[in-house]
Amino acid sequence: MEIDALIADPALGSLLDLASAAAGGAAIAVTDADGQLLAGGSPAAGGQSLPVCVDDKAIGHVVCDASTPPAVAGLVHAALELAIAGSRDDVTQARAAQELAIGRQIQRSLLPRSFPEVPGWRFAAEYEPAREVGGDLYDVYRLGGDSADVVVLLIADVTGKGVPAALLMADTKALLRAAADHAPGPADALARVNRILALERRSSLFVTAALAEVDVWTGGVRLASAGHESPLVVRTDGRVETISASGFILGAVGDAGYEEGSGPIGPGEAVLLYTDGVTEARNPQGAFYGETRLRALLGGLAGSAADDVRRAVVEDVGEFRAGTDAHDDLTILVAERED
């Protein structure tokens, strides 16, 4: 399959749309070897141009606005070369590894390098990738700035793998941050993002998410969920309680509604947000780790520091898997309110 034959494949248009969104709206396009536009937007002169090569011969270019992050441009370029080579039965392990490496670079760049300094609170998180590039994400930040009294806790999971999942998660993170900053609450923020994903992006992939806004002084939590696992609160007496909210996955139905749930986090208590890579981890016999085992573990961690909770969950899941390959990313986020 030469480059012009890819134009009829709707997956190329979807890839370029997602890449453009992840690059903040920058124009990204594909041209033939003569520079004729084949797909995508119309980048401004002076931007990036990456040659698409087959058998050491340039057959086209990925061209982008100068503002496009190099990792995003490189991801589109790698995916395009991989698709062309794959159609010619010439996909090598090196090419596949290149795509995975770039996808992981995009994915890891979405994760916070540090947590905000919030008096009376400690945070911890873990991201363990499976063999494939997935779409897990977590985030912690003060709503509206460094001095705000509300901290946002976000965890999300794209229902897919590979390059498209990484790009959709980059887009979703930016949309959720913007929506949370301007919406009156987390349910409205999810509704705004859902409308954009469903009516404008129109991807074949969807996103589950849990978005919590925590008052740092009272410990009150406002939660909205888009089909995601409910956060678990570890009380000081060892009880493990759920903060629940109902809502449809993001990107599937444009007019989906989202309800808001609430609950307190008291001094000495912690809340755990996680993806299904925890509860759906399997042992050699094929059994699932499950929420029951997770709750039992957390019940014995009452009063523990956030990082101790993180470590205990990761170690227990690892012991349960007993060397079995992970089929999904494992992501957890812990917020502890200190005594």
C-alpha positions in Angstrom: 0.0 0.0 0.0 1.6 3.3 -1.1 0.8 6.5 0.6 -2.0 7.7 -1.7 -3.8 4.4 -1.1 -4.0 5.2 2.6 -6.2 8.3 1.9 -9.3 6.1 1.5 -8.8 4.6 4.9 -10.9 6.6 7.5 -8.4 5.6 10.2 -5.9 8.1 8.7 -8.3 11.0 9.0 -9.1 10.0 12.6 -5.4 9.8 13.4 -4.7 13.2 12.0 -7.7 14.7 13.8 -6.6 13.3 17.2 -3.0 14.3 16.6 -4.1 17.9 15.8 -6.3 18.0 18.9 -3.4 16.7 21.0 -1.2 19.4 19.5 -3.6 22.2 20.6 -5.2 22.5 17.2 -2.0 22.7 15.2 -2.5 21.7 11.5 -1.0 18.3 10.6 -1.2 16.9 7.1 0.1 14.2 4.8 1.5 15.1 1.3 2.8 13.0 -1.5 6.5 13.1 -2.6 5.8 16.2 -4.7 4.3 18.1 -1.8 0.7 17.8 -2.9 -1.8 17.7 0.0 -3.4 14.3 0.4 -5.1 14.5 3.9 -5.3 16.7 6.9 -5.2 20.5 7.4 -3.0 23.2 5.8 0.1 23.8 7.8 1.7 27.2 7.6 5.0 27.7 5.8 8.1 27.1 7.9 6.7 24.2 9.9 8.0 20.7 10.4 8.3 18.2 7.5 9.1 14.5 8.1 9.8 12.3 5.1 7.8 9.1 4.9 10.1 6.4 3.5 9.8 2.9 2.2 12.9 1.0 1.1 14.9 4.2 1.8 12.9 6.1 -0.7 10.7 9.1 0.3 7.2 8.6 -0.9 5.5 11.5 1.0 5.8 13.7 4.0 4.1 14.4 7.3 3.9 18.2 7.5 2.8 20.2 10.6 2.7 23.7 12.0 5.8 24.8 13.8 3.9 24.7 17.1 3.3 20.9 16.9 5.1 19.0 19.6 7.9 16.9 18.0 6.6 13.8 19.9 3.1 14.2 18.3 4.6 14.7 14.8 6.9 11.7 15.3 4.0 9.6 16.4 2.0 10.3 13.3 5.1 9.7 11.2 5.8 6.4 12.8 2.2 5.2 12.6 2.1 6.1 8.9 5.3 4.3 8.0 4.2 1.3 10.0 0.8 1.1 8.2 2.5 1.3 4.8 5.1 -1.3 5.7 2.5 -3.5 7.3 0.4 -3.7 4.1 3.5 -4.9 2.3 4.1 -7.7 4.9 7.3 -5.9 6.0 6.6 -4.9 9.6 9.7 -5.6 11.6 10.0 -5.8 15.4 12.1 -2.6 15.2 9.3 -0.6 13.6 6.8 -1.9 16.1 9.1 -1.1 18.9 9.5 2.4 17.5 5.7 3.0 17.5 5.4 1.7 21.1 8.3 3.8 22.3 6.8 7.0 20.8 3.4 6.1 22.1 4.8 5.6 25.6 6.6 8.9 25.4 3.3 10.7 24.6 1.5 8.8 27.4 4.1 9.4 30.1 4.3 13.1 29.1 0.7 13.4 30.2 1.4 12.3 33.8 2.3 14.9 36.4 6.0 15.1 37.3 5.1 16.3 40.8 2.1 16.9 43.0 0.9 20.3 44.2 2.0 21.3 47.7 -1.3 21.3 49.7 -1.0 21.7 53.5 -2.6 18.8 55.3 -2.6 16.5 52.2 -0.3 14.0 50.7 -0.6 12.3 47.3 0.9 9.2 45.7 0.3 7.5 42.3 1.5 4.6 40.3 1.4 3.9 36.6 2.5 0.4 35.4 2.2 0.0 31.6 1.2 -3.3 30.0 3.0 -4.5 27.0 0.8 -2.5 24.6 0.4 1.3 24.6 -2.7 2.0 26.5 -4.6 5.2 27.5 -4.5 5.5 31.3 -4.2 8.9 32.8 -4.1 10.5 36.3 -3.8 14.1 37.3 -3.7 16.2 40.5 -3.9 20.0 40.5 -5.4 23.0 42.3 -8.5 24.2 40.6 -8.0 27.7 39.4 -4.4 28.2 40.5 -1.8 27.5 43.2 -3.7 29.2 46.0 -7.1 27.6 45.3 -9.0 25.8 48.1 -10.1 22.9 45.8 -7.9 20.1 44.5 -8.9 18.2 41.4 -8.3 14.4 41.3 -8.6 12.8 37.9 -8.2 9.3 36.7 -9.2 8.1 33.2 -8.9 5.2 30.8 -9.3 5.0 27.1 -11.2 1.9 25.9 -8.5 1.0 23.4 -4.8 0.5 22.8 -2.0 1.8 20.7 -1.3 5.2 19.0 -5.0 6.3 18.8 -5.5 5.7 22.5 -2.5 7.8 23.5 -3.5 10.7 21.3 -7.1 10.6 22.5 -6.0 10.7 26.1 -3.8 13.7 25.4 -6.8 15.4 23.9 -9.1 14.4 26.8 -6.7 15.6 29.5 -6.5 19.1 27.9 -10.3 19.2 27.5 -11.0 18.0 31.1 -8.6 20.6 32.6 -10.2 23.4 30.6 -13.8 22.2 31.5 -13.1 21.8 35.2 -11.7 25.3 35.4 -14.8 26.9 33.9 -17.7 24.5 34.9 -19.7 24.9 38.2 -18.9 21.3 39.2 -17.4 18.0 38.0 -20.7 16.7 36.5 -21.0 19.7 34.2 -17.3 19.4 33.3 -17.7 15.8 32.2 -20.9 16.8 30.2 -19.0 19.5 28.3 -16.1 17.2 27.4 -18.5 14.4 26.4 -20.2 16.7 23.9 -16.9 17.7 22.3 -15.7 14.1 22.1 -19.0 12.7 20.8 -20.1 15.5 18.4 -16.7 16.9 17.2 -14.0 14.3 17.6 -16.2 11.3 16.7 -13.6 8.7 17.5 -14.3 5.0 17.6 -12.7 5.0 21.0 -14.3 6.1 24.3 -13.1 7.2 27.7 -14.0 6.3 31.2 -13.2 8.9 33.9 -13.6 9.8 37.5 -13.3 13.5 38.3 -13.3 14.6 41.9 -13.1 18.1 43.4 -11.8 18.1 47.0 -12.2 21.0 49.4 -8.8 21.0 51.1 -10.2 22.5 54.4 -13.3 20.4 55.0 -12.3 17.3 53.1 -15.6 17.4 51.2 -15.6 15.6 47.9 -17.7 16.3 44.8 -17.5 13.4 42.3 -18.6 12.8 38.8 -18.0 9.6 36.9 -18.1 8.6 33.2 -18.5 4.9 33.6 -15.4 4.5 35.8 -14.7 2.5 38.9 -15.9 4.3 42.0 -13.3 5.8 44.3 -12.8 3.9 47.6 -12.4 5.8 50.9 -10.4 4.2 53.8 -11.8 5.3 57.1 -9.8 5.5 60.3 -11.7 2.4 61.7 -10.8 0.2 58.8 -14.2 0.5 56.9 -13.9 1.0 53.2 -16.6 3.1 51.7 -17.5 4.0 48.1 -18.2 7.5 46.7 -20.5 6.8 43.8 -21.8 8.8 40.9 -23.5 7.6 37.7 -22.7 8.7 34.2 -22.1 7.3 30.7 -18.6 6.8 29.1 -17.2 9.9 27.4 -17.5 10.2 23.6 -20.3 7.7 23.0 -23.6 9.8 23.3 -23.5 13.5 22.9 -26.4 14.3 25.2 -25.4 12.0 28.0 -26.1 13.3 31.5 -23.9 13.1 34.6 -24.9 12.9 38.2 -22.8 14.2 41.1 -22.0 12.2 44.2 -20.4 13.4 47.4 -18.7 12.3 50.6 -16.2 13.3 53.2 -12.6 12.5 53.7 -11.8 12.9 57.4 -8.4 13.5 59.1 -6.3 10.3 58.9 -8.4 9.0 56.0 -7.5 8.4 52.3 -9.2 8.0 49.0 -8.1 5.6 46.3 -8.9 6.2 42.6 -7.9 3.3 40.2 -8.4 1.8 36.8 -9.6 -1.6 35.9 -6.0 -2.8 35.5 -6.1 -3.3 39.2 -9.4 -5.3 39.7 -9.1 -7.1 36.3 -5.5 -8.3 36.9 -5.4 -12.1 36.5 -3.5 -14.9 38.1 -2.1 -18.0 36.4 -5.4 -19.7 36.8 -7.3 -16.9 35.0 -9.1 -15.6 38.1 -9.5 -11.8 38.5 -8.0 -9.8 41.4 -11.4 -8.2 42.0 -12.8 -5.4 44.1 -13.4 -7.7 47.1 -9.7 -8.4 47.5 -8.9 -4.7 47.0 -11.3 -3.7 49.7 -9.9 -6.3 52.1 -6.4 -5.0 51.5 -7.4 -1.4 52.0 -9.3 -2.2 55.2 -6.0 -3.3 56.8 -4.3 0.0 55.7 -6.3 2.4 57.9 -4.3 5.3 58.9 -1.5 4.5 56.4 0.3 7.2 54.5 -0.6 7.7 50.8 2.6 6.3 49.5 2.3 3.2 51.8 -1.2 2.6 50.4 0.2 2.9 46.8 3.0 0.5 47.5 0.7 -2.1 49.2 -1.7 -2.1 46.3 1.0 -2.5 43.7 2.7 -5.3 45.6 -0.5 -7.2 46.3 -1.6 -7.1 42.7 1.9 -8.2 41.6 1.8 -11.1 44.1 -1.6 -12.1 42.8 -0.5 -12.1 39.2 2.5 -14.3 40.1 4.3 -13.5 36.9 1.3 -13.5 34.6 1.6 -10.8 31.9 -0.5 -7.7 32.4 -3.1 -7.2 29.8 -4.0 -3.7 30.8 -2.2 -0.8 32.4 -2.4 -0.5 36.2 -3.0 3.0 37.5 -3.8 4.2 41.0 -4.0 7.6 42.6 -4.1 8.1 46.4 -5.0 11.3 48.3 -4.5 11.2 52.1 -5.8 13.8 54.5 -3.3 14.0 57.4 -4.4 14.1 61.0 
